[in-house]
Amino acid sequence: MSEEANSDNMKALSVAELLKEADLSLGGSSKWSDQIPERSSGIYIITIADQLTPPLTALPESLRHRWNPGEEIVYIGRSVNLRRRLSQFYRHIHGHSRPHRGGEDITLLGCQKYVFWARASNHAAAERRLLEIFKSGVGQMPFGNRVRSARLHSTQ
């Protein structure tokens, strides 16, 4: 989606709006790389600071088409243990397969990032709902989300 299409047809979503529409309550927030206290299952949302102007020229050209101009939300994820999963994400090196390949492109953004989280016993369904709301409101997935969330198992 082009910058023009996004700004003309869609509105920017805040973390608060996204959580409210998904009927989730904010559990907390912190700066990127700060260890969080939450060890339960849930979802996390990564945002950028300085109102959405990271140097996109630092991104490989192949990634720039996924950028959502005017959006602070750059990634939505889930985990059975939020603290452990975010710790893995903070340590991840772009291009490596472990410890957190999903969303790794946000590590290339040279700006301050923030983490917001919410408890969710069915974290997979909560993540899916957040991604659906985001895509419906913005027109495409968050920058760091390459594909929709993993399919729910029939037992969930």
Helices and strands as residue ranges (DSSP letters): H 3-9, H 15-21, E 28-31, E 42-48, G 50-52, G 56-58, H 61-64, E 73-79, H 82-91, G 104-108, E 113-119, H 123-138
